[in-house]
C-alpha cells in the first residue's frame, strides 16, 4: 500500500487531542502549517492535574465496579459545560463519552498525567496557532491557554463566553466562526 503524501496541514485537537496535536507539531513541525488547540494543550501543574484527574478516576472506579460509561458521562459532562451550552451539544458530549471503553478512558487519564511539555518546548512552535477555550471551562482554565499564547511565537487566543470544555459542541457557531476567521486570516497573509 502506498503512503498518501500531502503538504503541511492545519492540525486541530481538542482536550487530550490538543496535547497530541501539540506533540505532533513539536516532533514534526514541517508537517504542520497551522495549529489549533481547543480546550487543551499545555501541561497542567501538579494541583491542576489532581483536580482534573481525581473526579474522573472516581467516576471510572464506579464504572469498573459495575456501572456503565453512560452513567459516568451523565455524571461528568454537566460538571464541565458552560451556562450557554446548546442542549444538543451537551447530549452529544454525553453520548460520545458514554461510547469510550473504560480501559481506553483509564489509559487516557494515565497519559494525561505524563504530558510534561514546558514553556521552552512550546516556544519552538513557530507555526500560527489558535488557542480556543470556553470561558467557563474548569478542565482547561482560560488563564492556562492565555498564558500559553504569551509563550508561542505566533499565537491567537480566543475565549468563548458561556462555554465550558466542549466549545465545538456547546457553541458550534462561535467555534466555527473563530476557526474560520483564523484560517481566513492566515490565507491572506501567505
Buried (B, 14 or more C-beta within 10 A) or exposed (E): EEEEEEEEEBBBBBBBBBBBBBBBBBEEBEBBBBBBBBBBBBBBEEEBBEBBBEBBEEBBEEBEEEBEBBBBBBBBBEEBBBEBBBEEBBEBBBEEBBEBEBEEBBEEBEEBBEBEBEEEBBEEBEBBBBBBBBBBBBBBBBEBBBBBBEBBEEBBBBBBEBBBBBBBBBBBEBBEEBBEEBBEEBEEEE
